Each structure stands twice: as C-alpha cells, then as structure tokens.
C-alpha cells in the first residue's frame, strides 16, 4: 500500500547559477558527487538528485525543520542504471515511522528541468 508520494522539479538555469562547491558539499555525499562529476552536463545530474531528495522529503511529509538531513539520503545506481534511494539516520527513521518498507524513485531531465518522483510503499523490499 502506498503511504507517501512526493514530486519535485528543478529549473536547470536557476540551479546551475546557484551550484557551487559549498552547495555540493552541503547537499551531496561523496559517491553522488563522483558520479555527477563524470557526466558531461554535471549540473543536470546534481539537479535530478536534489529533486529526488526534495521529493522524498515531500513523500515523508517532513523536511529540514523536522530534522531531516540532506546527507541522510543518497541516490545510487544499480548496475542496470536504475536509480535507488539509500536512506540512513533521520530519513530512515521518518520512513519507518510513516510505515514505509520500501521506496521507489524515478528521475528525469530535459534541457530546461530535472524532476523526481518518490513513492513510499508499506511492503518490504
């Protein structure tokens, strides 16, 4: 059963203008940074991952003010290329409190925007 849904869209022009080493350090874990920096248009990869973190927070019905942390959410990739959410700390606690046993992620981007959808499901992975 679905226990939460979140969606977020990031406009690339605005995001790229704000993207700095300090912001990257604040928002992303080392493996996320490593992956994004290997992409030809790295800001698109960073923006999609930021959208995923925002979409997760929306699915959880919580955010930074409720104690969630950017780095408690990591976007990884399966060998197939499928994106996955890895939750730790406050994000994992919030997902469990919400009754989520697994979380599904979809990412997309175009020349103008990046977006993510997160679905929290009560069934275990």
C-alpha positions in Angstrom: 0.0 0.0 0.0 1.2 3.5 -0.8 2.0 5.5 2.3 3.5 8.6 0.7 4.2 10.2 -2.7 6.4 13.2 -3.5 7.4 15.0 -6.6 9.8 17.9 -7.3 11.0 19.8 -10.3 14.2 21.9 -10.5 14.8 24.5 -13.2 18.3 23.9 -14.5 19.1 27.5 -15.3 18.4 28.7 -11.8 20.0 25.6 -10.2 23.2 25.8 -12.3 23.6 29.5 -11.3 23.5 28.6 -7.6 25.6 25.4 -7.9 28.9 25.9 -6.0 31.4 23.7 -4.3 29.9 24.8 -1.0 26.4 23.8 -2.1 27.6 20.5 -3.4 29.3 19.8 -0.1 26.1 20.6 1.8 23.7 18.5 -0.3 25.6 15.5 -1.6 27.6 12.5 -0.4 30.9 11.6 -2.0 29.7 8.9 -4.3 26.9 11.2 -5.6 29.5 13.9 -6.3 31.8 11.4 -8.0 29.0 10.2 -10.3 27.7 13.6 -11.2 31.1 15.0 -12.0 31.6 12.2 -14.6 28.6 13.4 -16.5 29.0 15.8 -19.5 26.3 18.1 -18.0 27.0 17.5 -14.3 24.5 20.2 -13.2 21.7 18.1 -14.7 22.8 15.1 -12.6 23.1 17.2 -9.5 19.7 18.8 -10.1 18.0 15.4 -10.6 19.5 14.2 -7.3 18.5 17.3 -5.5 14.9 16.9 -6.9 14.9 13.3 -5.6 15.9 14.4 -2.1 13.1 17.1 -2.1 10.6 14.6 -3.5 11.5 12.1 -0.7 11.0 14.8 1.9 7.6 15.6 0.5 6.6 11.9 0.5 7.7 11.8 4.1 5.7 15.0 4.9 8.7 16.4 6.6 11.8 18.5 5.9 14.8 20.2 7.4 12.7 21.9 10.0 11.6 18.5 11.2 15.2 17.3 11.5 15.7 15.6 8.1 19.2 15.9 6.7 20.3 16.1 3.0 23.1 13.6 3.6 20.8 11.1 5.1 19.5 10.5 1.6 21.8 9.1 -1.1 20.9 8.5 -4.7 22.7 5.4 -6.0 22.5 3.5 -9.3 22.0 -0.2 -9.8 24.2 -2.0 -12.4 21.2 -1.7 -14.7 21.3 2.1 -14.3 18.1 2.3 -12.3 18.3 5.0 -9.6 17.8 3.9 -6.0 17.3 5.8 -2.7 19.5 4.8 0.2 18.2 6.2 3.5 20.0 6.5 6.8 19.6 8.4 10.0 16.7 10.7 10.3 15.4 9.9 6.8 15.3 6.2 7.5 13.6 6.8 10.9 11.0 9.1 9.2 10.3 6.5 6.5 9.8 3.7 9.1 7.5 6.0 11.2 5.5 6.6 8.1 5.2 2.8 7.6 7.3 2.6 4.5 9.1 -0.7 3.9 10.5 0.3 0.5 10.8 3.5 -1.6 10.7 3.8 -5.3 12.4 6.6 -7.3 12.1 7.9 -10.9 14.3 10.6 -12.3 14.1 12.6 -15.5 15.6 15.7 -17.0 15.4 17.8 -20.2 17.4 20.8 -21.3 15.3 23.0 -19.0 14.5 21.0 -15.9 15.1 17.9 -13.8 12.4 16.1 -11.9 11.9 13.3 -9.5 9.0 11.2 -8.1 9.3 9.1 -4.9 6.7 6.6 -3.8 6.8 5.1 -0.3 5.3 1.7 -0.1 4.4 -0.3 3.0 5.6 -3.6 1.6 9.2 -4.6 2.5 11.8 -4.5 -0.3 
